[in-house]
């Protein structure tokens, strides 16, 4: 229902992208919750981005294991200008999923990111 509102032509604004950094209890498996988000992405034609989670293990939100969702992982940048010291170091959640699929789909800095 919430996602349907995002593309409702009767409302003044519609979106093409949905970004989520929340979700259900952590798992390593593709679940009915994963399948539900897959269905939503296809039904409404949205690009859905989902945080992989910050458990520092393979445990992630089931939404991140969805097959039609772009899952985003995190890398520590150590507050330096060089990429040489960037690392995972157990901060963000990682794959693979229990069924062997590789997730996250993308990864970038998630700590000490300054925004204006």
C-alpha positions in Angstrom: 0.0 0.0 0.0 2.8 2.4 0.9 4.7 1.7 -2.4 1.5 2.0 -4.4 1.1 5.6 -3.1 4.5 6.4 -4.6 3.3 5.8 -8.1 -0.3 6.8 -7.8 -1.1 9.1 -10.9 -3.8 10.8 -8.9 -1.3 12.2 -6.4 0.9 15.2 -7.3 4.2 13.4 -7.2 5.4 10.0 -8.4 8.8 8.4 -7.7 11.1 6.1 -9.7 13.4 5.1 -6.9 12.8 3.9 -3.3 15.7 3.7 -0.8 15.4 1.8 2.4 17.8 1.5 5.4 15.3 -0.5 7.5 13.7 -3.9 7.3 12.7 -7.0 9.1 14.7 -9.3 11.4 18.0 -10.5 10.0 18.4 -13.8 8.2 20.7 -15.4 5.6 17.8 -16.8 3.6 15.5 -15.7 0.8 12.1 -15.5 2.6 8.5 -14.6 1.9 9.4 -11.1 2.9 12.2 -11.1 0.2 9.6 -12.4 -2.3 7.1 -9.7 -1.4 9.6 -6.9 -2.1 10.5 -8.6 -5.4 6.8 -8.6 -6.4 6.5 -4.9 -5.3 9.5 -3.9 -7.4 8.1 -5.6 -10.5 4.5 -4.6 -10.0 5.3 -0.9 -9.7 8.4 -0.7 -11.9 10.5 0.9 -9.2 14.3 0.8 -8.7 14.4 -0.2 -5.0 17.7 0.2 -3.1 18.0 -1.7 0.2 20.7 -1.5 2.9 22.3 -4.9 3.3 22.4 -4.3 7.1 25.2 -3.5 9.6 25.5 -6.8 11.5 29.1 -7.4 10.3 28.2 -10.9 9.2 26.1 -12.7 6.5 22.9 -11.9 8.5 21.0 -9.3 6.6 17.5 -8.0 6.3 15.4 -10.3 4.1 14.6 -7.3 1.9 18.3 -7.2 1.0 18.2 -10.8 -0.3 15.4 -9.9 -2.8 16.4 -10.7 -6.4 14.8 -7.6 -8.0 16.3 -5.2 -5.4 19.7 -3.5 -5.5 21.3 -4.3 -2.1 23.9 -1.8 -0.9 26.8 -2.8 1.4 29.2 -0.6 3.4 33.0 0.0 3.3 35.0 1.9 5.9 37.1 4.7 4.4 39.1 5.4 7.6 38.6 9.2 7.1 41.5 9.4 4.6 41.7 10.6 1.0 43.4 7.3 -0.2 41.5 4.1 -1.2 44.5 2.1 0.0 43.3 1.8 3.6 39.6 1.3 2.9 38.2 -2.0 4.1 35.2 -4.0 5.2 36.6 -4.8 8.6 33.3 -6.4 9.9 31.1 -3.3 9.8 28.4 -4.0 7.3 26.7 -7.2 6.4 27.9 -9.3 3.5 26.9 -12.2 1.3 26.6 -14.7 0.0 23.0 -15.6 0.6 22.2 -19.0 2.0 21.3 -20.1 -1.6 24.7 -18.9 -2.9 23.6 -15.7 -4.6 26.1 -12.9 -4.3 24.9 -9.8 -2.4 25.3 -6.9 -1.8 25.1 -5.7 -5.4 27.0 -2.4 -4.7 29.1 -1.2 -1.9 30.6 2.2 -0.9 31.5 4.2 2.2 29.1 4.1 5.1 31.0 5.7 8.0 31.7 9.3 8.7 30.1 10.5 5.4 29.7 14.3 5.6 26.7 15.8 3.8 25.7 19.4 3.3 
